[in-house]
Each structure stands twice: as C-alpha cells, then as structure tokens.
Amino acid sequence: MSWTEEKVLKLKELWGKGNTASQIAEIIGGISRNAVIGKAHRLNLSAKIKTRSATSSKNFDNNVEGKNNLSKKGRKSKFKSLIIEKDFEPENPKQLEELDENSCKWPIGHPDEKNFYFCGRSSLKDFSYCKLHLLYAYQPKGKKEDVADKDEIPEFIEKKIQSA
C-alpha cells in the first residue's frame, strides 16, 4: 500500500481532529491501524489529544503511586509504633532446640556463626513470628520495600532494644 498525497492530507486532517488510528484507517480505507500510526510518526504529527481513557489511566497511575507512598509510610509507622510500645517484649535469644510452638522463629545472624540464634519472642497465633518480624516477613503483594528503607529500620530497632 502506498501513501498518496490525498491520503496523507486526509490523515493529517483526521489526526488533527483527534480521531483514533482505527477510525482513520477505516475512513481512508485499504490501510491498517498500524500503517496510520507509522505514517503519523514519520510525519512527526503531534501526540494524540488525550482521550477519556488516556486521562483516566493517568489518574489511575497517580492513585497507585499515592497508595504506594501511603503503604510505605504505613509500614514504617507500624515499625515505630511497635518500638514505642511500653510493653513491647524484648528479644529472648533461643537456640534451635529451645524453640517451641509459641516462639518467634526469626533467625538472627548466619547459621555458620557461633552467636547465631532465633528471636524467641512470643509469636502471634497461627504465625511463626512475633509482631515485629511479621512486618518483615509478610509484605503486601507487589509492594516490596526499597533496600534503603530496610537498612534504616533495624538500626532504629537496635537502639530501642539496647535502651530497654
């Protein structure tokens, strides 16, 4: 299919009015939607006027970003609220043989090291971890935290544990 001068003029006119590539292809006839998009690109025609679906998806993206920021702040504030609690249980280091059903089984250190142990706090019902380690272990689907965020939290926790 070759682009005649008439087809190019018609394309420019319809593109300027905000018609979709599919509509333009149908009106001109004998060309595909992709041919219209390719020719419009080669002619350096301006980006399409934002349609309702394009603006709504933009709003959707903004809402998703906003929710991600809220969830990250929410997780940080959960960590901080646990640390600030006056009755927050201190770590109770246990070896593997000492663990029972109600002990937090979060490993501290590396198993090859001499000072390796498990958290040992009281675990929550139906979970293997205490409140603090549940926040590390179970993250909302698709919302992993940045590595930088994880580095900040343990220091804050260690300071609180040492002062307790």
Sequence and secondary structure as in RCSB ss.txt:
>XXXX:A:sequence
MSWTEEKVLKLKELWGKGNTASQIAEIIGGISRNAVIGKAHRLNLSAKIKTRSATSSKNFDNNVEGKNNLSKKGR
KSKFKSLIIEKDFEPENPKQLEELDENSCKWPIGHPDEKNFYFCGRSSLKDFSYCKLHLLYAYQPKGKKEDVADK
DEIPEFIEKKIQSA
>XXXX:A:secstr
    HHHHHHHHHHHHHT  HHHHHHHH SS HHHHHHHHHHTT       HHHHHHHHHHHHHHHHHHHHHHHH
HHHHHHHHH TT      B GGG  TTB   EES TTSTT EE  SB  TT SS HHHHHHH   TT    HHHH
HHHHHHHHHHHHH 
